[in-house]
Amino acid sequence: MPTRPRAVVVVTGSELVRGERTDRNGPFLAAEALRLGLEPARIVIVGDAPDELEAALREGVAADVCLVSGGLGPTHDDRTVEMVARALGRGLHVDANLERDIEAVSRAAAERLQRPYADFRTGVTKQATIPDGAVSLGLAGTAPGLLAAHDGGKVVVVLPGPPSELQRLWPNALETDAFRGVLARTQPPGRRVLRFYGVSESAVARALAEAGGDGKGVEATICAREFEIHVDLVVDPGAEQRADELEAALLPPIERWLYSRDERSIEEHVLALLRARGLTLATAESETGGMVAERLTSVPGASDVFLGSVVAYANEVKEKQLGVPRSVLTAHGAVSAETAAAMARGARDRLGADVAVAVTGVAGPGGGTPEKPVGLVYLHAEGPDGEAGREFTFPGDRGAIRVRSAVGALHLVRRLLTRSGDGSV
């Protein structure tokens, strides 16, 4: 496998180290590095303590590309620029143009907040102070992105911590001559994605091992994501035939669970299937409390085919809003295959949808019984091609059970819409 320029990501913020927030910048920057043909070597999350931050940055700047996020604010504990300068062995200076731009943004903020500009003045100078030789990548609010070239072709990119601001300035780094110089030494690899549902990670790993595993220019990774199994193949230029051979050997024992060869989420797939067939969808949710609908409506354009949802948590709502017969609830209970079927039928009829899916279950931690334990979930979908129901007992805590249920409901719709000629789902 040819050597690619190495990239190290350094994410700063004590709130990340303490677990108060989840890092989104590290995965984004690592994925971007891979897309560009770099080798993501490491993601380091470090707090705001100067010694620890400097140590992480000294390690980072040894790589061909060091991507840094966070610590660019106006307060005393925002030390990233200072520590980057130390790691590079450089001094600091106030960039007059940057200071002017930050001052303009700060004056506008002071006026909007009806505060004196003097409250912002110290922060303006601090945020306009950059390492010698660094260039500005523009502003996100008052925080500048920075790039410093060093050591004959290496680069350090420093970006704000808020993910939206980081992603706004990131393309500017790619347009610099220094970063282009690094990318000139790369050949972006190909990437293939195989998404499975309903098969275990160990079964996919076994199939991969029996297929010969990766190597010879193909790197394979297996990851469980939201209770699906994703296989990512990173294919070096010239290794396409090896990737074809690996896929051909990998798939036969597990192909029945393969549902996608692209990056789209399950909700995107379901919406695309509905559009392709000119069908509409409604949901009826008890245990998931609207999670299926939320996932669908997170996709732009979902309103083309998604009509709406009834969150029927109480039995009275199941009766009144979905028309679930009281006799069904009395005889079988709210968590039952019969109730799930009646909920789906009611959602389809009352919302006027072509297809409907329903979810009911015991998410826990309380409410379980020996007959109906925590994790017991019933799903039911019906449409022009018929209907299908599923019973699961999902492991995990309340949150995990609810996510599994929502994902399972979407996959049940997918399978109903793509069912084989023998009627199986």
Helices and strands as residue ranges (DSSP letters): E 6-12, H 14-17, H 25-35, E 39-46, H 50-60, E 65-69, H 80-88, E 92-94, H 96-113, H 118-127, E 129-131, E 135-140, E 143-150, E 154-159, H 163-174, H 177-183, E 190-196, H 201-210, E 218-225, E 228-235, H 240-250, G 255-257, E 258-260, H 266-277, E 281-285, H 291-297, G 302-304, E 306-311, H 315-322, H 326-332, H 337-351, E 355-361, E 376-383, E 386-393, H 398-417
